[in-house]
Amino acid sequence: MDPDAVAKAFVEHYYSTFDANRAGLANLYQEGSMLTFEGQKIQGSQSIVVKLTSLPFQQCKHNITTVDCQPSGSGGMLVFVSGNLQLVGEQHALKFSQFQELHIFHSFCIYIDGIGSDVSFDANATGKLLCVE
């Protein structure tokens, strides 16, 4: 199994699902999975999907610029992705980076997930950007 090909296929699946139906990501996480998003740690598949589906924008398109991967010490794979996130109604794309530690069960699942962007979101906003850092 070519790790780069696996990582690329996983990334394509993850971001196309995120862009079309974030709730569909639930089967990629387990109860032991953890997401770190803007300093907040969220554990468990259901809690992670609640966080992702409650982001203050409904539609987006990820444009991936880099996918780097390497084996992890636990027999899984570390994947680092960077690119641009285009929100509907916004003129400029946002930069983002995300790392994931994938473990193999029956298929790949995300065990550790960390997301970073150059934007802060106001949870009470109507989907508009709060500030660019």
C-alpha positions as CSV (number, residue, x, y, z in Angstrom):
1,M,0.0,0.0,0.0
2,D,1.5,3.3,-1.2
3,P,1.1,5.8,1.8
4,D,1.0,8.8,-0.5
5,A,-1.8,7.4,-2.6
6,V,-3.8,6.3,0.4
7,A,-3.3,9.8,2.0
8,K,-4.4,11.5,-1.3
9,A,-7.5,9.3,-1.6
10,F,-8.4,9.9,2.0
11,V,-8.0,13.7,1.7
12,E,-10.1,13.8,-1.4
13,H,-12.9,11.8,0.3
14,Y,-12.7,13.8,3.6
15,Y,-12.8,17.3,2.0
16,S,-15.4,16.5,-0.7
17,T,-17.6,15.1,2.2
18,F,-16.9,18.1,4.4
19,D,-17.9,20.5,1.5
20,A,-21.1,18.6,0.6
21,N,-22.3,17.1,3.8
22,R,-20.3,17.6,7.0
23,A,-22.6,15.2,9.0
24,G,-21.3,12.5,6.6
25,L,-17.9,12.7,8.3
26,A,-19.3,10.8,11.4
27,N,-18.2,7.4,10.2
28,L,-14.6,8.6,9.9
29,Y,-14.3,9.3,13.6
30,Q,-14.5,6.9,16.6
31,E,-15.5,7.6,20.2
32,G,-11.8,7.9,21.1
33,S,-11.1,10.4,18.3
34,M,-10.3,14.0,19.3
35,L,-10.5,17.2,17.4
36,T,-8.7,20.4,18.4
37,F,-10.3,23.4,16.8
38,E,-9.1,27.0,17.8
39,G,-7.9,25.7,21.2
40,Q,-11.1,23.7,22.0
41,K,-10.7,19.9,22.4
42,I,-13.7,17.9,21.3
43,Q,-13.8,14.1,21.8
44,G,-16.0,11.5,20.2
45,S,-17.5,11.1,16.8
46,Q,-20.9,12.7,17.7
47,S,-19.4,15.7,19.5
48,I,-16.9,16.3,16.6
49,V,-19.7,16.2,14.0
50,V,-21.8,18.6,16.1
51,K,-18.9,21.0,16.2
52,L,-18.2,20.7,12.4
53,T,-21.9,21.1,11.5
54,S,-22.3,24.1,13.8
55,L,-19.6,26.2,12.1
56,P,-21.0,29.6,11.1
57,F,-21.0,28.9,7.4
58,Q,-23.1,26.4,5.5
59,Q,-21.3,26.2,2.2
60,C,-17.6,26.1,1.4
61,K,-15.1,24.7,-1.0
62,H,-11.6,23.4,0.0
63,N,-8.8,23.8,-2.5
64,I,-6.0,21.6,-1.4
65,T,-2.4,22.8,-2.1
66,T,-0.3,20.2,-0.2
67,V,-0.8,16.7,1.2
68,D,2.1,15.3,3.2
69,C,2.1,12.0,5.0
70,Q,4.3,9.7,7.0
71,P,3.8,6.5,9.1
72,S,3.0,7.1,12.7
73,G,4.5,5.1,15.6
74,S,1.2,3.5,16.3
75,G,0.9,1.8,13.0
76,G,-1.3,4.5,11.4
77,M,-0.5,7.5,9.3
78,L,0.0,11.2,9.9
79,V,-1.4,13.4,7.2
80,F,-0.8,17.2,7.0
81,V,-3.0,19.2,4.6
82,S,-2.9,22.9,3.7
83,G,-4.8,24.9,1.2
84,N,-7.5,27.5,0.7
85,L,-11.1,27.6,2.0
86,Q,-13.5,29.5,-0.1
87,L,-16.7,30.5,1.7
88,V,-19.8,31.4,-0.3
89,G,-20.3,35.2,-0.4
90,E,-16.7,35.9,0.6
91,Q,-14.4,37.5,-2.0
92,H,-11.1,36.1,-0.6
93,A,-10.2,32.5,0.3
94,L,-9.0,31.7,3.7
95,K,-5.7,29.8,4.4
96,F,-6.1,26.6,6.4
97,S,-4.0,23.7,7.6
98,Q,-5.1,20.5,9.2
99,F,-3.2,17.4,10.5
100,Q,-4.8,14.1,11.1
101,E,-3.6,10.8,12.6
102,L,-5.3,8.0,10.8
103,H,-5.7,4.5,12.3
104,I,-6.7,1.4,10.5
105,F,-9.7,-0.5,11.9
106,H,-12.0,-1.9,9.2
107,S,-11.0,1.1,7.2
108,F,-9.2,4.3,8.0
109,C,-10.6,6.5,10.8
110,I,-9.4,9.8,12.2
111,Y,-7.9,9.4,15.7
112,I,-6.4,12.9,16.1
113,D,-7.5,15.9,14.2
114,G,-6.3,19.5,14.4
115,I,-7.6,22.4,12.3
116,G,-6.0,25.8,12.0
117,S,-7.0,28.8,9.9
118,D,-6.2,32.5,9.5
119,V,-9.7,33.4,10.6
120,S,-11.6,33.5,13.9
121,F,-15.3,32.8,13.8
122,D,-17.8,34.4,16.0
123,A,-20.2,31.7,17.1
124,N,-23.1,34.2,17.4
125,A,-22.5,35.6,13.9
126,T,-24.6,34.9,10.9
127,G,-21.8,33.3,9.0
128,K,-19.7,36.4,8.4
129,L,-16.0,36.5,9.2
130,L,-15.2,38.1,12.5
131,C,-11.5,38.9,11.9
132,V,-8.5,37.9,9.9
133,E,-5.4,37.4,12.0
